């Protein structure tokens, strides 16, 4: 039998939930005094520091989780620093003999986890890891030749043809109280001491108005989606002026809801046959899986072209004024500008608009996709290490199963097709509020004085030709 002085540690990362948390459930079932810790690790080699918007989300998500744990008679310990060192210190403080976590898939994170597991084994500590945040772990999905998939459709087909997706675990009924640590133990940090929230100025008011970080917020968002736009997702997801998407991405990014729970709730709602539009939404969950599959195989996805031939592409360094115009939503093209302003105000951008905004930077401005990826990393509340670079490379044409480079989104055409009445444009660009549904898509043709809204930053046909010439030069080289 285990000594009564033995304890367990659950090390939380991107799994900030009680529901369907295998590491937490296994640790609770063991019944030993339990330390639940979150470590803000910005020092381990290769670990990418969070952007401003994700820091804001993390603050509120941790506060929510802390309250949920306290209601269960437990608590959340916060520590900051290199995770490997802190786990060693905490294990000594608590006489831990069991260590639990849910697996991560980026190379720097896997390197840290492997080192911790090796150290634990060498020191008589049982370290156990679990599948929690992906429906299909990257190494389990391979082509018939035993290699990684490079195209989404056969990847997702192979996923669905494999083993059944497990049912989610319930919230543990009870959680063992934390142990008394040794007299030399370090106190935990306070969330406010981490300074994750913006100040001087505080730009987060728009985020707070739109989002409810935490497990309760994730549950509400999922319920609202299934009760509302889910059955019209196939068309609604393309209309930025309506609530046609799930907006679950930041909750999935921080693990406030598991993909297993989302999958199960869909099956419960549609036990016999999933409607076609809901099936399209499930394929978007599949795209998230595919992005992590790509990152696992290509750890430098955020810094290196997936297709090496794009290493020869001759990007142009954007001028400071051009780049700021794109970042601030002042390009003169309302569809792009509305999206970039939505991003700044809410930390999120509608996907249809995001593709047009990204295409404008990469193709009409001939700016390296990594510049845009870095801006989105800092401003998106759902920025994760896989989807953000994979989606930017998709637009740029340099990624896996990517949109061809010569597919250049025309922001005027996109605007007229997907926001015909201009409702989305007016919401984020008040300078254009008085223009009618037709004129608002091309305000420079309206023949009226606009309240400070700029003219077009570039000429669309000319910039399109310049992009195609650059691409042809790449193909000829």
Order of alpha helices (4+ residues) and beta strands (2+ residues): beta-alpha-beta-alpha-beta-alpha-beta-alpha-beta-alpha-alpha-alpha-alpha-alpha-alpha-alpha-alpha-alpha-alpha-alpha-alpha-alpha-alpha-alpha
